[in-house]
Amino acid sequence: MSSVRQSKVVSIDFSLISKAHDLKKRIFLTIVLLIIFRIGSFIPLPGIDSSALQELADQNAGGILGVFNMLSGGSLARMSIFALAITPYITSSIIVQLLTIVSKSLESLKKDGESGRKRINQITRYGTVLLSMFQGFGLAAGLEAMVGSSGPVVPDPGAFFKLAAVSTLVGGTIFLMWLGEQITARGIGNGISLIIFSGIVAGLPGAIGSTFELGKTGALSEFLIIILIFLSVAVVAIIVFFERSQRRILVQYPKRQVGNKIYGGESSHIPLKLNTAGVIPPIFANSILLFPATIANFSRGGGGSDFLNSLAIYIGHGKPLYILLYIAFIVFFSFFYTSVIFNTEETADNLKKYNGFIPGRRPGKNTAEFLDYVLTRLTVIGASYLSAICILPEILIAHYSVPFYLGGASILIVVNVVIDTVTQVQTHLFSQQYEGLIKKSKLREKRA
């Protein structure tokens, strides 16, 4: 793996941003839209008893609701109009990506360029509406069944509450989907990722504050808090290193003569990331493992199931079985999602179509086998890296009561979004500098 290398680390010259008027407008619009998201996350659903809801949210903070609450920026625990957050859109996107492998019509749309991409986006939006309706109804029905020590979460259950709750939740998800698209089109960075990012970052001050509070009460020693600070910095540095690392596959194009001129003979490369699957594997693995614990917590009031209660204990945070299953699911989803988003046969066919070839490999099947071999080795490294990053915080959470917001998945999301956004800012600055140079050269030509 000697050919694995670091892509260039981007740095921003902030003096250039002050001169880039279009970029300043994009950054300002992005900040305004994210502020709107944060304001909406504090607007509660109608007909909810907030005190009873908070009590149940604290009880289920360690289950799957903790994952979704983290992704929604605390909107789920407050049961706000953005309680479903952007998760239905993410789920719909993943389902559509999987269907492009099975469905020939969707596969052809994927290859149709910009028109096909727009059509797939439209299908994803329809899927988002359907999923949010289904999840909203389930959430409304679950809220009606919840009863805490201070009384029921929904004082006046019934069809009217369900209708109002589902309509509000679906509307909130659609609004967030539109908000994300506006940020992507008119702002800076990926809108959906930035919405998730802002939700996680909003919870970080509270998590850090509670960590220092544990130090004051003596639950955490001062030495351990210092170790946690250095460990967090080290984890961020490791994530940046692995996310910027890539294996570059050399691709060459043969020379061809047209009349008296010779074209081609150029070389390029296919960049393969060490972690091609991104943050999807730990999120999916966490959701699956925490599902039994969540069901057990909900059913505990009505007696519950002994099997579910026992299972929830054995796969609790930091338990050996939980760690083994967590690693196994991360590895599985790393390979599975990588195979979904990177089709080696399609890449080999495209190279063959444009007369490109990998030196020492025959075009077609042999090239696809080589790409699959390299991608498999990279995925092993990527899955190992994801497992190490996610397991270490889980052990700290279990044994030292470190807040859930400092989990591996949340740090992965935050660092990845920051890298992507900084890269896009740098790209905008480069493009504006390039346009400025072109204008200056044209002015000089006119004067000459």
Summary of the structure (lengths in Angstrom):
residues: 448
radius of gyration: 25.0
end to end distance: 53.7
largest distance: 88.8
contacts: 1420
relative contact order: 0.12
helix: 72%
strand: 7%
